[in-house]
Amino acid sequence: MRALRVTELGKPYEVLELARTELPEPGPKQVAVRVAASPVNFPDVLMCRGKYQVKPDPPFTPGVELCGEVVAVGSGVTGLAHGDRVIGAGAVPDGGFAEYALMDAERTFHAPEALDDAAAASLFIGYQTGWFGLHRRAGLRSGETLLVHAASGGVGSAAIQLGRAAGATVIGVAGGREKAEVARELGAHVVVDRHTEDFVSVVKETTGGRGADVVYDPVGGDTYSRSTKCIAFEGRILVIGFASGDIPTPALNHALIKNYSIVGLHWGLYNERDPRAVREAHEDLTRMATAGEITPLVSERVGLEELPAAAQRVADGHTVGRVVYTGT
């Protein structure tokens, strides 16, 4: 089969190499799948650079989420069978950037029939992150105001749709006119182009000075610091990630004085500590997809040959929605 392999660490465009490899064989509690679609996630980029918390030894194939058809089932697997259309986590070092991949059965779910392969593949990490962040960690309620940073990206676009579905007023922050328009099309009630507008002022104006009840921050750095200037009384700042590369140091005295919460989310821990909750989230997301309440934004569909350059565009912040490798 063909697969993209990382043999040495570095930028995705430089280190993702197309190679011929043997078909992967599923181990116990694993399934092998023919890959139909695999989105590029920021963890894939970090993995190529050796900067992700999971550090597989080269050579390896990235692709941490995918949609595919089960072609072989390992021992001890129940509830999955040959021919099933599934989504879930790619079992790196045999991830989704290939014609065939492995998946751990506990992190594999039946794909929503309402979504095509590329959209279904994109429903897992970004939407699970949004679901757990907004509902389990931040307790977002109908009528509250949600501020979403990097609103046109894969994680941010999911948060906009999930926020709307929860009955919140969504303010989306994006960089540039094109990305701002994408956030608006995704359903953000108010959109801020951070290149030309101050989101702190817009949030205060929109909320009558009260501030945002929940801030969804996958950026970190100055974005986090300035978000503390427009957080509401008893607001919650969700720390999702640090796409800016700058991990902020919170001023805890400020959180005390203004009476807000700083809430971390490491979604991957739920797979280890509470896998039943992950399955419940998948069922709820499938219901919402079937009802048309959420639909992942797939902005590009690329082949294996185009995937290294596409992954680099994701790394450089030059994409919107999800960039997805689609198999043959």
HUPEPE-V200102 format. One record per helix or strand of 3 or more residues. SS is the DSSP state (a for helix, b for strand). FROM is the first residue (numbers start at 1). TO is the last residue. If there is no record, write none. Layout:
BEGIN
SS:FROM:TO / SS:FROM:TO
END
This chain:
BEGIN
b:2:6 / a:12:15 / b:16:20 / b:30:39 / a:42:49 / b:65:73 / b:85:91 / b:100:110 / a:117:121 / a:125:137 / b:145:148 / a:154:165 / b:169:174 / a:177:186 / b:190:193 / a:199:206 / b:212:217 / a:221:227 / b:231:239 / a:252:258 / b:261:264 / a:268:273 / a:275:290 / b:298:302 / a:304:315 / b:322:326
END
